[in-house]
Amino acid sequence: MSRYFHQEIECLKDTMVAVGALVEDRIAQAITAIMRRDVDVAHEIAEGDADINDMEVDVEAECLRLLARYHPVANDLRLVIAVLKINNDLERMADLAAAMAKRAVNLATAQAIQIPSLLEDMASASQAMVQQSLQTFQQGNAALAQQVRDAGPAIDAYSRRLYALIYDQIHSDPEQSAPLMNVLAATQHLERIADYATNVAEDVIYMVAGRIVRHQSAASV
């Protein structure tokens, strides 16, 4: 493969890292907006959503151009395919951050409630998965990617505990149902963000090792 191709591949990887950093920042902002009921931060996230959508389209177009022009094989082909899939997962994470921002606005205008501290714990764990999944791509680190996969069940456990807690609170005080349902929705968004972080990690394992591990339990890999 020509040196021009590898130069373009490095540029593609750098772009993907930059998009990942931006998405990671949006997720952090969304969590802040929820925990602090910060409408201004929530609006910033909504206003920036189109930028990430544009980046997603640009990265996809570049991947397709590289495939059509150079017909890469083996490791190079796996890398381009992985970038295509990771690119889509990052855009969906950004959409979930925007959805969380809308929940923050709802919470800010609804009856004040005590947001469960467990939600902040879940948010921190989900953020860690996102951060590590992006590191796996930047480093080409399949071992770290497997650690990200292993962290998924802990997020599911947080989600189950929060569901039970929130439903108990709704049962005890039905007047808090509306704001608590927004907290429940934020829980769902964080769970999905963690799922997409797992997808990124699985794509990195494919990129590095050529193994497709989707739909396999972490223990079986």
C-alpha positions as CSV (number, residue, x, y, z in Angstrom):
1,M,0.0,0.0,0.0
2,S,1.3,3.5,-0.9
3,R,2.7,5.8,1.7
4,Y,0.0,8.3,0.7
5,F,-2.6,5.8,1.9
6,H,-0.9,5.4,5.2
7,Q,-0.6,9.2,5.6
8,E,-4.3,9.5,4.9
9,I,-5.1,6.7,7.4
10,E,-3.2,8.5,10.1
11,C,-5.2,11.7,9.4
12,L,-8.4,9.6,9.6
13,K,-7.3,8.2,13.0
14,D,-6.5,11.7,14.2
15,T,-9.9,12.9,13.1
16,M,-11.6,10.0,14.9
17,V,-9.7,10.8,18.1
18,A,-10.8,14.4,17.9
19,V,-14.4,13.4,17.4
20,G,-14.2,11.1,20.3
21,A,-12.8,13.8,22.6
22,L,-15.6,16.1,21.6
23,V,-18.3,13.4,22.2
24,E,-16.7,12.6,25.6
25,D,-16.9,16.3,26.5
26,R,-20.5,16.5,25.5
27,I,-21.3,13.5,27.7
28,A,-19.6,15.1,30.7
29,Q,-21.5,18.3,30.0
30,A,-24.8,16.4,29.9
31,I,-24.1,14.8,33.2
32,T,-23.3,18.2,34.7
33,A,-26.5,19.6,33.3
34,I,-28.5,16.8,34.9
35,M,-26.9,16.9,38.3
36,R,-27.0,20.7,38.6
37,R,-30.2,21.2,36.6
38,D,-28.1,23.6,34.5
39,V,-30.3,24.9,31.6
40,D,-27.4,27.0,30.1
41,V,-25.2,23.9,29.7
42,A,-28.1,21.9,28.4
43,H,-28.7,24.5,25.7
44,E,-25.0,24.5,24.7
45,I,-25.2,20.7,24.1
46,A,-28.3,21.1,21.9
47,E,-26.7,23.8,19.9
48,G,-23.6,21.8,19.2
49,D,-25.3,18.6,18.2
50,A,-25.3,19.5,14.5
51,D,-21.5,19.9,14.5
52,I,-21.1,16.2,15.5
53,N,-23.6,15.1,12.9
54,D,-21.6,16.9,10.3
55,M,-18.4,15.3,11.5
56,E,-20.0,11.9,11.4
57,V,-20.9,12.4,7.7
58,D,-17.5,13.7,6.9
59,V,-15.7,10.7,8.5
60,E,-18.0,8.2,6.7
61,A,-17.4,9.9,3.4
62,E,-13.6,9.7,4.0
63,C,-13.8,6.0,4.8
64,L,-15.7,5.3,1.7
65,R,-13.3,7.3,-0.4
66,L,-10.3,5.4,1.0
67,L,-12.0,2.1,0.3
68,A,-12.9,3.0,-3.3
69,R,-9.5,4.5,-4.1
70,Y,-7.1,2.1,-2.4
71,H,-8.9,-1.2,-2.0
72,P,-7.2,-1.9,1.4
73,V,-6.8,-5.4,2.7
74,A,-6.1,-7.2,6.0
75,N,-5.1,-4.9,8.8
76,D,-5.8,-1.7,6.8
77,L,-9.2,-2.9,5.7
78,R,-10.1,-3.8,9.3
79,L,-9.1,-0.4,10.5
80,V,-11.3,1.5,8.0
81,I,-14.2,-0.8,8.8
82,A,-13.7,-0.2,12.5
83,V,-13.6,3.5,12.0
84,L,-16.9,3.4,10.1
85,K,-18.5,1.6,12.9
86,I,-17.0,3.6,15.8
87,N,-17.9,6.8,14.0
88,N,-21.6,5.7,14.0
89,D,-21.4,4.7,17.7
90,L,-19.9,8.1,18.7
91,E,-22.6,9.9,16.8
92,R,-25.2,7.9,18.8
93,M,-23.5,8.7,22.0
94,A,-23.7,12.4,21.2
95,D,-27.4,12.0,20.4
96,L,-27.9,10.5,23.9
97,A,-26.0,13.4,25.5
98,A,-28.4,15.7,23.7
99,A,-31.3,13.7,25.0
100,M,-29.9,13.9,28.5
101,A,-29.6,17.7,28.1
102,K,-33.4,17.8,27.4
103,R,-34.0,15.9,30.6
104,A,-31.9,18.4,32.4
105,V,-34.1,21.2,31.1
106,N,-37.2,19.3,32.2
107,L,-35.8,18.8,35.7
108,A,-34.9,22.5,36.0
109,T,-38.5,23.6,35.3
110,A,-40.2,20.8,37.4
111,Q,-40.7,20.4,41.1
112,A,-37.3,20.2,42.8
113,I,-36.3,16.7,43.8
114,Q,-33.3,15.0,45.4
115,I,-31.5,13.3,42.5
116,P,-30.2,9.9,43.7
117,S,-26.4,9.9,44.4
118,L,-26.4,6.5,42.7
119,L,-27.0,8.3,39.4
120,E,-23.8,10.2,39.8
121,D,-22.0,6.9,40.5
122,M,-23.4,5.4,37.4
123,A,-22.5,8.4,35.4
124,S,-18.9,8.3,36.6
125,A,-18.7,4.6,35.7
126,S,-20.2,5.2,32.2
127,Q,-17.8,8.1,31.6
128,A,-14.9,5.9,32.5
129,M,-16.0,3.3,29.9
130,V,-16.3,5.9,27.2
131,Q,-12.9,7.3,28.1
132,Q,-11.2,3.9,28.1
133,S,-13.0,2.8,24.9
134,L,-11.5,5.8,23.1
135,Q,-8.1,5.1,24.6
136,T,-8.3,1.5,23.2
137,F,-8.7,3.0,19.7
138,Q,-6.0,5.5,20.0
139,Q,-3.5,2.9,21.4
140,G,-4.8,-0.1,19.4
141,N,-5.0,-1.8,22.8
142,A,-7.2,-5.0,22.6
143,A,-6.5,-5.9,26.3
144,L,-7.9,-2.6,27.5
145,A,-10.8,-3.1,25.1
146,Q,-11.6,-6.3,26.9
147,Q,-11.6,-4.5,30.2
148,V,-14.2,-2.1,28.8
149,R,-16.3,-5.1,27.8
150,D,-15.9,-6.5,31.3
151,A,-17.2,-3.3,32.9
152,G,-20.6,-3.5,31.1
153,P,-22.4,-5.7,33.7
154,A,-21.6,-3.1,36.5
155,I,-23.5,-0.5,34.5
156,D,-26.4,-2.8,34.1
157,A,-26.4,-3.4,37.9
158,Y,-26.5,0.4,38.5
159,S,-29.4,0.6,36.2
160,R,-31.4,-2.1,37.9
161,R,-30.8,-0.5,41.3
162,L,-31.8,3.0,40.1
163,Y,-35.0,1.6,38.5
164,A,-36.0,0.0,41.7
165,L,-35.1,3.1,43.8
166,I,-37.0,5.5,41.5
167,Y,-40.1,3.3,41.3
168,D,-40.2,3.1,45.1
169,Q,-39.9,6.9,45.3
170,I,-42.8,7.3,42.7
171,H,-44.9,4.9,44.7
172,S,-44.2,6.7,48.0
173,D,-44.8,10.2,46.5
174,P,-46.7,10.2,43.2
175,E,-46.5,14.0,43.0
176,Q,-42.8,13.6,42.2
177,S,-43.5,11.2,39.3
178,A,-42.8,13.7,36.5
179,P,-39.3,14.8,37.6
180,L,-38.4,11.3,38.7
181,M,-39.3,9.9,35.2
182,N,-36.7,12.3,33.8
183,V,-34.2,10.8,36.2
184,L,-35.2,7.4,35.0
185,A,-34.8,8.5,31.4
186,A,-31.3,9.8,32.2
187,T,-30.5,6.4,33.6
188,Q,-31.6,4.7,30.4
189,H,-29.4,7.2,28.4
190,L,-26.3,6.4,30.5
191,E,-26.9,2.7,30.1
192,R,-27.1,3.1,26.3
193,I,-23.9,5.3,26.3
194,A,-22.1,2.5,28.1
195,D,-23.5,0.0,25.5
196,Y,-22.0,2.1,22.7
197,A,-18.7,2.3,24.6
198,T,-18.7,-1.5,24.6
199,N,-19.4,-1.5,20.9
200,V,-16.3,0.7,20.4
201,A,-14.2,-1.7,22.4
202,E,-15.4,-4.6,20.4
203,D,-14.7,-2.8,17.2
204,V,-11.1,-2.2,18.4
205,I,-10.7,-5.9,19.2
206,Y,-11.7,-6.6,15.6
207,M,-9.4,-3.9,14.3
208,V,-6.4,-5.2,16.2
209,A,-6.9,-9.0,16.4
210,G,-9.4,-9.7,13.6
211,R,-11.8,-11.3,16.0
212,I,-15.5,-10.6,16.0
213,V,-16.7,-10.7,19.7
214,R,-20.1,-9.0,19.4
215,H,-22.9,-11.1,20.9
216,Q,-20.4,-13.1,23.0
217,S,-20.2,-12.8,26.7
218,A,-17.0,-11.3,28.1
219,A,-16.2,-14.5,29.9
220,S,-16.2,-16.5,26.7
221,V,-13.7,-14.4,24.9
